[in-house]
């Protein structure tokens, strides 16, 4: 069957060898997959989810029971006081913007302790390039950052800065974004939050949780974060949710975010036929994340066997569903993304090319032959056209689909 996809016998044989090598890693993932599945099921049962909650609302959506029930379920899963789960939140970046704009006021200082944030968040903050008229900087909100030190939190520098007690909000970005660092595990996040609380009990700790949900059995609120943010067209939507994002955390902070989003509060906001998609997506999310992780582990080892520089390595602990490949070659990056596109169910006949995109300083190439536009829980790959030409691959709703996409991409770069 593989030859029908243009996969050579040599590549097929290597894939079989690699699957035997990564099998122990696959088996370890199953325990996490099962625990998260049971967590979701228990939250739905304890919240007394009913058929009526699948109904939708339009207009204002005042006190809509289905929407409120979904937010109750999210609160249980994340062990948070409250949640905001809305289609009106367009993306993870939008949810981060709403959260920051809700909490921060002129003269406040936000501190990133994971170095420079993702490109779109840089635009929201107003760093890198010309600050936009709606950026945080335009409203006299100050930004500072502390870089990671040897790929770990610089605990000494963080505690020293926070001891001055003039920081309003600390931002932790778990996933790598378009950086060369590694992603941060929930254990590392827990450890730094404990250190922060020793020197500053009042600072608000916000975690950008995009790409990280259900990769482990704990989430940021459980380890001391005040608020966490993520996207529904990534892990928690399982390729079923067609838009949206979530914010979970302390009740007073969620109320602020609700007011910032609607102007009135979280009691309004129509679900617009998304309730079934959100609930079904959440139900299948542990499996989608499990499949994505298997796909990325397989890809990492396959590429490593062929001499490519992959991060993380196949046997390293993972904090998100992202696999980066350092090509150090523009053409290889482009070819790899084109290969992922060729292995996709949608627009497999299209070859993506680098182009300018809103929120990004450099040209970006994006391969996403996905059912939901931009859904990175489905197999996709992208990267900025800049040194050292890194491809950031993620997703894979099922392992067989993910595997064939990866093999197609590898075949293409090996031929070039």
C-alpha positions as CSV (number, residue, x, y, z in Angstrom):
1,X,0.0,0.0,0.0
2,X,2.9,2.4,0.8
3,X,4.1,2.5,-2.8
4,X,0.7,4.0,-3.8
5,X,1.8,7.1,-1.8
6,X,5.2,7.2,-3.4
7,X,7.0,5.7,-0.4
8,X,10.0,3.6,-1.4
9,X,10.6,0.1,-0.2
10,X,13.8,1.3,1.6
11,X,11.8,4.0,3.5
12,X,9.1,1.4,4.4
13,X,11.7,-1.0,5.8
14,X,13.3,1.8,7.8
15,X,9.9,2.8,9.2
16,X,9.4,-0.8,10.4
17,X,12.8,-0.8,12.1
18,X,12.1,2.5,13.8
19,X,8.6,1.4,15.0
20,X,10.3,-1.5,16.9
21,X,12.8,1.0,18.5
22,X,10.1,3.4,19.7
23,X,7.6,0.8,20.9
24,X,8.5,1.2,24.6
25,X,7.9,4.9,24.3
26,X,4.5,4.3,22.7
27,X,3.6,1.9,25.6
28,X,4.4,4.6,28.2
29,X,2.0,7.0,26.5
30,X,-0.9,4.6,26.9
31,X,-1.1,5.2,30.7
32,X,-1.3,9.0,30.2
33,X,-3.9,8.5,27.5
34,X,-6.0,6.3,29.7
35,X,-5.8,8.6,32.8
36,X,-6.7,11.7,30.8
37,X,-9.6,9.9,29.1
38,X,-11.0,8.9,32.5
39,X,-10.5,12.4,33.7
40,X,-12.7,13.8,30.9
41,X,-15.4,11.2,31.4
42,X,-15.6,11.8,35.1
43,X,-15.8,15.5,34.6
44,X,-18.7,15.1,32.2
45,X,-20.5,12.7,34.6
46,X,-20.0,14.8,37.7
47,X,-21.3,17.8,35.8
48,X,-24.4,15.9,34.9
49,X,-24.0,16.5,31.2
50,X,-27.3,16.0,29.4
51,X,-28.6,15.8,25.9
52,X,-30.2,19.3,26.4
53,X,-26.7,20.8,26.8
54,X,-25.9,20.0,23.1
55,X,-28.5,22.5,22.1
56,X,-27.3,25.9,20.9
57,X,-28.1,29.6,21.3
58,X,-28.0,32.7,19.1
59,X,-28.1,36.4,19.7
60,X,-27.0,37.3,23.2
61,X,-26.9,33.8,24.5
62,X,-27.9,35.0,27.9
63,X,-27.3,32.3,30.6
64,X,-27.2,29.5,28.0
65,X,-27.1,26.2,29.8
66,X,-25.0,24.3,27.3
67,X,-22.2,26.9,27.2
68,X,-22.3,27.1,31.0
69,X,-22.1,23.3,31.3
70,X,-19.0,23.2,29.0
71,X,-17.3,25.8,31.2
72,X,-18.2,23.8,34.3
73,X,-16.6,20.7,32.8
74,X,-13.5,22.6,31.8
75,X,-13.2,23.9,35.4
76,X,-13.4,20.3,36.7
77,X,-10.8,19.0,34.3
78,X,-8.3,21.8,35.0
79,X,-9.2,22.0,38.7
80,X,-9.9,25.7,38.2
81,X,-12.5,27.9,39.9
82,X,-14.0,29.0,36.6
83,X,-13.6,28.9,32.9
84,X,-14.3,30.8,29.7
85,X,-14.8,28.5,26.7
86,X,-16.0,30.5,23.7
87,X,-16.2,30.5,19.9
88,X,-15.8,34.3,20.2
89,X,-12.2,33.6,21.2
90,X,-10.7,33.1,17.8
91,X,-7.4,31.5,18.7
92,X,-5.0,30.9,21.5
93,X,-3.3,34.2,20.7
94,X,-6.6,36.0,20.9
95,X,-7.3,34.3,24.3
96,X,-3.9,35.5,25.5
97,X,-4.6,39.0,24.3
98,X,-8.0,39.1,26.1
99,X,-6.4,37.7,29.3
100,X,-3.6,40.3,29.3
101,X,-5.8,43.2,28.4
102,X,-8.3,42.1,31.1
103,X,-5.7,42.0,33.9
104,X,-3.1,44.6,33.1
105,X,-3.5,48.4,33.5
106,X,-1.4,51.3,32.4
107,X,2.0,51.4,34.2
108,X,1.6,47.7,35.2
109,X,4.6,45.4,34.4
110,X,4.4,42.0,32.9
111,X,7.4,39.7,33.1
112,X,8.0,36.8,30.7
113,X,10.3,34.2,32.4
114,X,10.6,32.0,29.3
115,X,12.4,34.6,27.1
116,X,10.9,36.1,24.0
117,X,7.3,34.9,23.5
118,X,5.7,33.5,20.3
119,X,5.6,35.9,17.3
120,X,1.9,36.7,17.5
121,X,2.2,37.5,21.2
122,X,5.1,39.8,20.5
123,X,2.7,41.7,18.3
124,X,0.1,41.8,21.0
125,X,2.6,43.1,23.6
126,X,4.2,45.6,21.1
127,X,7.7,44.3,21.0
128,X,9.7,43.5,17.9
129,X,8.9,45.8,15.0
130,X,6.7,48.9,15.3
131,X,4.1,48.6,18.2
132,X,0.5,48.6,16.9
133,X,-2.0,51.1,18.2
134,X,-3.8,48.4,20.2
135,X,-0.7,46.7,21.6
136,X,-0.1,46.6,25.4
137,X,2.8,49.0,24.9
138,X,0.5,51.6,23.3
139,X,-1.4,51.6,26.6
140,X,1.7,52.2,28.7
141,X,1.9,48.6,29.9
142,X,5.5,47.6,30.5
143,X,7.2,44.4,29.4
144,X,10.3,42.7,30.8
145,X,11.7,39.2,30.1
146,X,14.2,36.8,31.7
147,X,15.6,34.3,29.3
148,X,16.0,30.6,30.0
149,X,19.5,29.6,31.2
150,X,20.7,26.4,29.6
151,X,17.2,25.6,28.6
152,X,15.9,25.9,32.2
153,X,14.3,28.6,34.3
154,X,16.8,31.1,35.6
155,X,15.5,30.8,39.1
156,X,18.0,33.1,40.7
157,X,17.3,36.0,38.3
158,X,13.5,35.4,38.5
159,X,13.4,35.4,42.3
160,X,15.6,38.5,42.5
161,X,13.4,40.4,40.1
162,X,10.1,39.3,41.7
163,X,11.4,40.2,45.2
164,X,10.9,43.9,44.3
165,X,7.2,43.2,44.2
166,X,6.4,45.6,41.4
167,X,5.5,43.0,38.8
168,X,1.8,42.5,38.1
169,X,1.8,39.4,36.0
170,X,4.3,36.6,35.2
171,X,3.9,34.9,31.8
172,X,5.1,31.3,31.2
173,X,5.0,29.9,27.7
174,X,5.4,26.2,27.9
175,X,5.7,25.3,24.2
176,X,8.6,26.4,22.1
177,X,6.8,28.7,19.6
178,X,9.3,29.6,16.9
179,X,12.3,29.4,19.2
180,X,15.3,27.0,19.4
181,X,14.7,26.2,23.1
182,X,12.9,23.1,24.4
183,X,9.4,23.0,25.7
184,X,8.8,23.0,29.5
185,X,7.4,20.1,31.4
186,X,4.6,20.5,34.0
187,X,7.1,19.4,36.7
188,X,9.4,22.3,35.8
189,X,6.4,24.7,35.8
190,X,5.4,23.4,39.2
191,X,8.9,23.9,40.6
192,X,9.3,27.5,39.4
193,X,5.9,28.5,40.7
194,X,6.8,27.2,44.1
195,X,10.0,29.3,44.0
196,X,8.0,32.4,42.8
197,X,5.5,32.0,45.7
198,X,8.4,32.0,48.2
199,X,9.3,35.5,47.2
200,X,6.0,37.0,45.9
201,X,2.7,35.5,46.9
202,X,0.6,38.2,45.1
203,X,1.9,38.2,41.5
204,X,-0.5,36.7,39.0
205,X,1.0,33.7,37.2
206,X,-0.4,33.1,33.7
207,X,0.6,30.0,31.7
208,X,0.3,29.8,27.9
209,X,-0.8,26.2,27.7
210,X,-1.1,25.9,23.9
211,X,0.0,22.5,22.5
212,X,0.5,21.1,26.0
213,X,-2.9,19.9,27.2
214,X,-3.1,16.1,28.0
215,X,0.5,15.5,27.2
216,X,0.9,14.8,30.9
217,X,-1.7,14.0,33.6
218,X,-1.5,17.4,35.4
219,X,-2.3,20.9,34.1
220,X,-1.0,24.4,35.2
221,X,-3.8,25.3,37.6
222,X,-3.1,22.1,39.6
223,X,0.5,23.2,40.1
224,X,-0.2,26.7,41.3
225,X,-0.8,28.9,38.2
226,X,-3.6,31.5,38.6
227,X,-4.7,31.4,35.0
228,X,-4.0,29.2,31.9
229,X,-4.9,29.8,28.3
230,X,-5.2,27.5,25.2
231,X,-6.7,26.9,21.8
232,X,-9.6,24.6,20.8
233,X,-8.2,24.0,17.3
234,X,-5.2,22.5,19.0
235,X,-5.2,19.6,21.6
236,X,-8.6,20.0,23.2
237,X,-10.6,20.3,20.0
238,X,-9.3,17.0,18.6
239,X,-10.0,18.2,15.1
240,X,-13.7,18.4,15.8
241,X,-14.0,21.9,17.3
242,X,-14.0,24.3,14.4
243,X,-12.9,27.4,16.3
244,X,-12.5,28.8,19.7
245,X,-10.2,29.0,22.7
246,X,-10.4,28.6,26.5
247,X,-9.2,30.5,29.6
248,X,-9.3,28.8,33.0
249,X,-8.3,29.9,36.5
250,X,-9.3,32.0,39.5
251,X,-12.9,33.1,39.4
252,X,-12.1,36.9,39.7
253,X,-9.6,36.7,36.8
254,X,-12.1,34.8,34.6
255,X,-14.7,37.4,35.4
256,X,-12.3,40.1,34.2
257,X,-11.6,38.1,31.0
258,X,-15.4,37.7,30.4
259,X,-15.9,41.4,30.8
260,X,-13.1,42.2,28.4
261,X,-14.5,39.8,25.8
262,X,-18.1,40.8,25.9
263,X,-18.0,44.2,27.5
264,X,-20.6,43.0,30.1
265,X,-19.6,39.7,31.5
266,X,-19.4,35.9,30.8
267,X,-23.2,35.5,31.2
268,X,-23.6,36.4,27.6
269,X,-22.1,34.9,24.4
270,X,-24.0,32.6,22.0
271,X,-22.7,29.1,21.4
272,X,-23.6,29.2,17.7
273,X,-23.9,25.5,17.1
274,X,-20.5,24.7,18.7
275,X,-21.6,22.9,21.9
276,X,-21.6,19.4,20.3
277,X,-18.3,20.1,18.6
278,X,-16.7,21.3,21.8
279,X,-17.9,18.4,23.9
280,X,-17.2,15.7,21.3
281,X,-13.8,17.3,20.7
282,X,-13.0,17.3,24.4
283,X,-14.1,13.7,24.6
284,X,-11.7,12.6,21.9
285,X,-8.9,15.0,22.9
286,X,-6.9,12.5,25.0
287,X,-6.8,10.1,22.0
288,X,-5.9,12.9,19.5
289,X,-3.0,14.0,21.7
290,X,-1.9,10.3,22.2
291,X,-1.9,9.9,18.4
292,X,0.0,13.1,17.9
293,X,2.7,12.2,20.3
294,X,3.1,8.8,18.7
295,X,3.5,10.5,15.3
296,X,6.1,13.0,16.6
297,X,8.1,10.3,18.4
298,X,8.1,8.2,15.2
299,X,9.1,11.2,13.1
300,X,11.9,12.2,15.5
301,X,13.5,8.8,15.4
302,X,13.0,8.4,11.6
303,X,14.7,11.7,10.9
304,X,17.5,11.0,13.5
305,X,18.3,7.8,11.7
306,X,18.7,9.7,8.5
307,X,21.1,12.2,10.1
308,X,18.8,15.2,10.8
309,X,18.9,17.3,14.0
310,X,15.6,16.8,15.8
311,X,14.3,18.3,19.0
312,X,13.2,16.7,21.2
313,X,14.9,13.4,20.6
314,X,12.5,10.4,20.4
315,X,13.4,9.2,23.9
316,X,13.2,12.5,25.7
317,X,10.3,13.5,27.9
318,X,7.8,15.6,26.0
319,X,5.9,18.7,27.2
320,X,3.9,19.4,24.0
321,X,2.9,17.9,20.7
322,X,5.5,19.8,18.7
323,X,8.5,18.3,16.9
324,X,11.2,20.6,15.6
325,X,13.7,19.7,12.9
326,X,16.7,21.9,12.4
327,X,17.5,21.9,8.7
328,X,19.9,24.8,8.4
329,X,18.8,24.9,4.8
330,X,15.9,26.9,3.3
331,X,15.1,24.5,0.5
332,X,15.0,21.5,2.9
333,X,12.5,23.4,5.2
334,X,10.3,24.3,2.2
335,X,10.4,20.7,0.8
336,X,9.6,19.1,4.1
337,X,6.5,21.3,4.5
338,X,5.5,20.6,1.0
339,X,5.8,16.9,1.8
340,X,3.5,17.1,4.8
341,X,1.0,18.9,2.6
342,X,1.3,16.1,0.0
343,X,0.5,13.6,2.7
344,X,-2.7,15.4,3.9
345,X,-6.3,14.6,3.1
346,X,-7.2,18.2,2.1
347,X,-5.3,20.0,-0.7
348,X,-2.8,17.2,-1.1
349,X,-2.2,18.5,-4.7
350,X,-1.1,21.9,-3.5
351,X,2.5,23.0,-2.7
352,X,2.7,25.7,0.0
353,X,5.2,28.5,-0.5
354,X,6.6,31.0,2.0
355,X,4.5,34.2,2.3
356,X,3.9,37.1,4.7
357,X,1.3,36.6,7.4
358,X,-0.3,38.9,10.0
359,X,1.5,38.9,13.3
360,X,4.8,37.5,11.9
361,X,8.0,39.5,11.2
362,X,9.4,36.9,8.7
363,X,7.9,35.1,5.8
364,X,6.3,31.8,7.0
365,X,5.6,28.6,5.2
366,X,2.6,26.6,6.5
367,X,1.5,23.1,5.5
368,X,-1.9,22.4,6.8
369,X,-4.1,20.1,4.7
370,X,-6.6,20.1,7.5
371,X,-10.4,19.8,7.9
372,X,-10.4,22.7,10.2
373,X,-8.4,25.7,8.8
374,X,-5.2,26.1,10.9
375,X,-6.0,23.2,13.2
376,X,-2.6,22.1,14.5
377,X,-3.9,19.0,16.2
378,X,-4.2,17.7,12.7
379,X,-0.9,16.9,11.1
380,X,0.7,20.2,10.0
381,X,4.1,21.8,9.7
382,X,5.3,25.3,9.5
383,X,8.2,27.6,10.1
384,X,9.6,31.1,9.6
385,X,12.0,31.6,6.7
386,X,15.0,32.6,8.8
387,X,18.1,31.0,10.1
388,X,18.5,28.2,11.2
389,X,15.5,27.1,9.1
390,X,13.6,25.0,11.6
391,X,10.4,23.1,10.7
392,X,7.9,22.9,13.5
393,X,5.7,19.9,13.0
394,X,2.7,18.9,15.2
395,X,-0.5,16.9,15.2
396,X,-1.8,13.7,13.7
397,X,-5.4,12.8,14.6
398,X,-4.6,9.1,14.1
399,X,-1.2,7.5,14.0
400,X,-1.5,5.8,10.6
401,X,-2.5,9.2,9.0
402,X,0.3,10.9,10.8
403,X,2.8,8.3,9.9
404,X,2.1,8.4,6.2
405,X,2.4,12.2,6.1
406,X,5.8,12.0,7.9
407,X,7.1,9.4,5.5
408,X,5.9,11.4,2.5
409,X,7.7,14.5,3.8
410,X,10.9,12.5,4.5
411,X,10.8,10.9,1.1
412,X,10.6,14.4,-0.5
413,X,13.6,15.8,1.3
414,X,15.7,12.7,0.7
415,X,15.1,13.0,-3.0
416,X,16.1,16.7,-3.1
